[in-house]
Amino acid sequence: MKKHSAVNWNRPDADYTELIWNQNTSQFWLDTEIPVSKDVKSWNSLSNAEKDSYKKILGGLTLLDTVQGNTGMPLIAQHVEDKQKKAVLIFQAAMEEIHAKSYSTIFTTVASKEEIDEVFKWVEEERTLQYKTDRINNQYEEITDSLSLYKAMVASVFLESFLFYSGFFYPLYLAGQGKMVASGEIIKLIIRDESVHGVFVGLLAQEVYQQLNEEEKEIASQYVHDMLIDLYKNELEYTEKIYDQIGLTHEVKKYIRYNANKALMNLGLEPAFEDEEINPVVLNGIRTETGTHDFFSKKGSGYQKGKVELLQDEDFVTLKQLAEESKI
C-alpha cells in the first residue's frame, strides 16, 4: 500500500508560502457582501456604447476567470509536489470561481436575461478573446514535465498579471469618476487577489526554472518571449474591439504594457516596455485598500513580494520595437 503524507504547516517549505496563505485568507470576500444594486441609477445614465463595452468586458473577464478556476490553478496544483503550495493554489482556484460569479452578480443587477445571453454568445464568438483563452488553456493541459510546468506557470502569470487588466481598466475608470462605484469595488477586490496570485505563481515559476538544464532554460526563455509578443499583439486587437467605441483605446493600450511589465517582474524578468504615463484615475484604483467598505479594509492590504534574482533576456527588445512600430 502506498504511504500518504499529510500537509504539515509546522514545517514551512518556503519562507513565503505561509505568508501568501495568510494574505489570501485574510482578504477573503464574497460578491454578496457588495451592494451592487446601488449602481442601477449610474448604469441608466451610461450611453448605449458605454453599456455595450462594460457588458463585453464583464463577459470576457468571466471567461478568463472560469478557465483559471476550472483548469489553470487545479492542473498546476496537481503538478506541484509540496502540499502547502498545493493548498495555496487550490484556495486561489476557489477565489477565481468567486471572481467569475461576481461578474454575474453585476450582470444580474444591471442587465436583462436577454442582454446577458447575448453577451455570452459574443464571448463564444469573439475571435481575439477565444484565441487568448485557448492559448492559455492549452498550456495548462499540456503539463507533462518541469519545462511544460514552467510554461504553464508563465501562462498563469500572464493571465492574472497582464491579460485581465484590459478588462479591469474601464470599471476602475468609471468608479474613479463616481460611476458604477459598487461594481468598481468588486473589481478592486479582484485586483487585490490577482496581485497575490501573480506573485505566488511567479515565485513558483522561478523555482521551477532554476531546476531546468541549460538547454531547457533557453527553450523556456524563448517561450516567454514568443508567448508575450503573441498575447500582446492579440490584446491590442481585442482592446480596439472593446474600447474604440468609447474613445479609450489609446489609454488602455498603455495600461496593457504597464501590466505586461508587472507580469514579467513577477517572473523575475526585466520589464519589456518603456515607462509611460498611465491614467491617474485608473492607477488610483489599483490600490489594494477599498474605499466603500471598512469591513474589507481590515482584512489586510497589499502583499510582500519575495526578493528574486532577475533573469536576463535581451530578446525582449523586440516588444519595445513592436510598440513603437504600432504607434500607440
C-alpha positions in Angstrom: 0.0 0.0 0.0 1.3 3.4 -0.9 2.0 5.7 2.0 0.2 9.1 2.0 1.5 12.0 3.9 -0.4 14.9 5.5 0.4 18.5 4.9 2.5 19.8 7.8 2.2 23.5 8.3 4.5 23.3 11.3 7.4 22.7 8.9 7.3 25.5 6.3 8.5 24.5 2.9 9.5 28.1 2.0 9.7 31.4 3.8 6.9 32.9 1.7 4.3 30.1 1.5 2.6 30.7 4.8 2.8 34.4 4.2 0.9 34.1 0.9 -1.6 31.7 2.6 -2.3 34.2 5.3 -2.6 37.1 2.8 -5.1 35.1 0.7 -7.3 34.0 3.6 -7.2 37.4 5.3 -8.7 39.1 2.3 -11.4 36.5 1.6 -14.6 38.1 0.4 -17.9 37.3 -1.3 -19.7 39.2 -4.0 -23.0 39.1 -2.0 -21.3 41.5 0.5 -21.2 44.3 -2.1 -24.4 46.4 -2.6 -24.2 46.3 -6.4 -27.9 47.5 -6.6 -26.6 50.9 -5.8 -25.2 51.1 -9.3 -28.5 50.8 -11.1 -29.1 54.6 -11.3 -25.5 55.1 -12.5 -25.9 52.3 -15.1 -29.0 54.0 -16.5 -27.0 57.2 -17.1 -24.5 55.5 -19.3 -24.7 55.7 -23.1 -25.5 52.6 -25.2 -21.9 52.3 -26.3 -20.6 52.6 -22.7 -23.1 49.9 -21.6 -22.0 47.7 -24.5 -18.3 48.0 -23.7 -18.9 47.3 -20.0 -21.0 44.2 -20.6 -18.5 42.8 -23.1 -15.7 43.5 -20.6 -17.5 41.6 -17.9 -18.2 38.7 -20.3 -14.5 38.5 -21.3 -13.4 38.5 -17.6 -15.9 35.8 -16.7 -14.4 33.5 -19.4 -10.8 34.1 -18.3 -11.7 33.5 -14.6 -13.6 30.4 -15.5 -10.6 28.9 -17.2 -8.3 29.9 -14.4 -10.6 28.4 -11.7 -11.7 25.3 -13.6 -8.5 24.4 -15.3 -5.4 26.5 -14.6 -4.9 26.5 -10.9 -6.1 22.9 -10.4 -3.9 21.5 -13.1 -0.8 23.5 -11.9 -1.6 22.3 -8.3 -1.6 18.7 -9.4 2.0 19.0 -10.7 3.4 20.9 -7.6 4.8 18.4 -5.2 4.8 20.5 -2.0 1.4 20.1 -0.2 1.5 23.6 1.4 1.9 25.2 -2.1 -0.8 22.9 -3.4 -3.1 24.2 -0.7 -2.4 27.8 -1.6 -3.1 27.1 -5.3 -6.4 25.3 -4.5 -7.5 28.2 -2.3 -6.6 30.6 -5.2 -8.6 28.4 -7.6 -11.7 28.9 -5.3 -11.2 32.6 -5.4 -11.1 32.6 -9.2 -14.6 31.0 -9.1 -15.8 33.7 -6.7 -14.4 36.3 -9.2 -16.3 34.6 -12.1 -19.5 34.6 -10.1 -19.0 38.2 -9.1 -19.3 39.4 -12.7 -22.6 37.5 -12.9 -23.8 39.4 -9.8 -23.1 42.7 -11.6 -24.8 41.4 -14.8 -27.9 40.3 -12.9 -28.2 43.7 -11.3 -27.9 45.9 -14.4 -28.9 43.8 -17.4 -31.8 41.7 -18.6 -31.5 37.9 -19.2 -31.7 38.5 -22.9 -28.8 41.0 -22.8 -26.7 38.6 -20.7 -27.4 35.7 -23.1 -26.3 38.0 -25.9 -23.1 38.8 -24.2 -22.2 35.2 -23.5 -22.9 34.4 -27.1 -20.5 37.2 -28.1 -17.9 35.7 -25.7 -18.1 32.4 -27.6 -17.8 34.1 -31.0 -15.2 36.8 -30.4 -12.0 35.6 -32.1 -9.4 37.5 -30.1 -11.0 36.6 -26.8 -11.2 33.0 -27.7 -7.7 33.0 -29.0 -6.0 34.2 -25.8 -8.2 31.9 -23.8 -7.3 28.9 -25.9 -3.6 29.7 -25.8 -3.6 29.9 -22.0 -5.8 26.8 -21.6 -3.8 24.6 -23.9 -0.6 25.4 -21.9 -2.4 24.2 -18.8 -3.5 20.9 -20.4 0.0 20.2 -21.8 1.8 19.8 -18.5 4.0 16.7 -18.5 7.3 17.7 -17.1 9.2 20.5 -15.5 9.6 22.5 -18.7 5.9 22.3 -19.5 5.1 23.1 -15.9 7.2 26.3 -16.1 5.4 27.2 -19.3 2.0 26.7 -17.7 3.0 28.9 -14.7 4.2 31.6 -17.1 0.8 31.4 -18.9 -0.9 31.7 -15.5 1.1 34.8 -14.5 0.4 36.4 -17.9 -3.3 35.8 -17.4 -3.5 37.1 -13.9 -1.0 39.9 -14.0 -1.4 41.0 -17.7 -4.5 39.8 -19.7 -7.1 40.5 -17.0 -6.2 44.2 -16.9 -7.6 45.3 -20.3 -10.9 44.4 -18.7 -10.2 46.0 -15.3 -9.5 49.4 -16.9 -13.0 50.6 -17.6 -14.6 49.6 -14.3 -11.8 51.4 -12.5 -12.1 54.4 -14.8 -15.8 54.8 -14.2 -15.6 54.2 -10.5 -12.9 56.9 -10.2 -15.5 59.3 -11.6 -18.2 58.2 -9.2 -19.9 55.9 -11.6 -20.7 52.2 -11.1 -18.8 52.5 -7.7 -20.0 49.3 -6.1 -19.1 47.3 -9.2 -15.8 49.1 -9.2 -15.3 47.9 -5.6 -15.7 44.3 -6.7 -13.0 44.9 -9.4 -10.7 46.4 -6.8 -11.1 43.3 -4.6 -10.4 41.0 -7.5 -7.3 43.0 -8.4 -6.1 42.6 -4.8 -6.5 38.9 -5.1 -4.9 38.7 -8.5 -1.9 40.7 -7.2 -1.2 37.9 -4.7 -1.9 35.1 -7.2 0.6 36.6 -9.7 3.3 37.0 -7.2 2.9 33.4 -5.8 2.8 31.6 -9.1 5.6 33.8 -10.3 7.8 32.7 -7.4 6.9 29.0 -8.1 7.8 29.5 -11.8 11.2 30.9 -10.8 11.9 27.9 -8.6 11.0 25.5 -11.5 13.1 27.5 -13.9 16.2 27.1 -11.7 15.7 23.3 -11.8 15.9 23.2 -15.6 19.1 22.3 -17.5 20.7 24.9 -19.7 19.0 23.7 -22.9 15.6 23.8 -21.2 16.3 27.3 -19.9 17.0 28.5 -23.4 13.7 27.0 -24.6 11.9 28.5 -21.6 13.2 32.0 -22.2 12.3 31.9 -25.8 8.9 30.7 -24.9 8.3 33.6 -22.6 9.4 36.0 -25.3 7.3 34.5 -28.0 4.2 34.0 -25.8 4.3 37.6 -24.6 4.6 39.0 -28.1 1.8 36.8 -29.4 -0.5 37.7 -26.5 0.4 41.4 -26.6 -0.5 41.7 -30.3 -3.7 39.9 -29.8 -4.5 42.0 -26.8 -4.1 45.2 -28.9 -6.7 44.0 -31.3 -9.0 42.9 -28.5 -8.7 46.3 -26.9 -9.7 48.1 -30.1 -12.8 46.0 -30.4 -13.9 46.8 -26.9 -12.7 50.4 -26.4 -12.8 52.1 -29.8 -16.5 53.0 -29.5 -15.9 54.8 -26.2 -12.6 56.5 -27.2 -10.3 54.9 -24.6 -8.2 52.6 -26.7 -5.0 54.6 -26.5 -5.2 54.8 -22.7 -5.9 51.1 -22.3 -3.0 50.1 -24.6 -0.6 52.0 -22.3 -2.2 50.2 -19.3 -1.7 46.9 -21.1 2.0 47.5 -21.5 2.3 48.6 -17.9 0.8 45.3 -16.7 2.8 43.3 -19.1 5.9 44.7 -17.3 4.4 43.7 -13.9 3.8 40.1 -15.2 7.5 39.9 -16.3 8.7 41.2 -12.9 6.6 38.6 -11.1 8.5 36.0 -13.2 11.8 37.6 -12.2 12.4 39.1 -15.6 13.2 42.6 -16.6 10.4 44.9 -18.0 9.9 44.8 -21.8 8.3 48.2 -22.3 9.3 51.7 -21.5 7.6 53.6 -18.7 4.5 55.5 -19.8 2.1 57.8 -18.0 -0.9 55.8 -17.0 -4.3 57.3 -16.4 -4.1 58.5 -12.8 -7.7 57.6 -12.1 -7.1 54.0 -13.0 -3.8 53.8 -11.2 -5.5 55.1 -8.1 -8.0 52.2 -8.5 -5.2 49.7 -8.3 -4.5 50.5 -4.7 -5.3 47.4 -2.6 -7.3 49.2 0.0 -11.0 49.6 -0.7 -13.0 52.8 -0.5 -16.5 51.8 0.2 -16.4 49.2 3.0 -14.2 49.5 6.1 -15.0 45.8 6.7 -12.7 44.9 3.8 -10.0 47.4 4.7 -9.5 45.5 8.0 -8.7 42.3 6.1 -5.2 43.5 5.1 -3.9 45.4 2.2 -1.1 44.8 -0.3 1.3 41.9 -0.3 5.0 41.3 0.2 7.0 40.3 -2.8 9.9 38.0 -2.2 13.4 39.0 -3.3 14.1 37.2 -6.6 17.0 37.1 -9.0 16.3 38.6 -12.3 16.7 36.5 -15.4 18.2 38.4 -18.3 16.6 38.2 -21.8 17.8 40.8 -24.3 15.3 39.5 -26.8 12.5 41.5 -25.1 13.7 44.5 -27.0 11.5 43.1 -29.8 8.5 44.0 -27.8 9.6 47.6 -27.5 10.1 47.8 -31.2 6.7 46.3 -31.7 5.1 49.0 -29.6 6.9 51.8 -31.4 6.0 50.4 -34.8 2.3 50.1 -33.9 2.4 53.9 -33.0 0.2 53.5 -30.0 
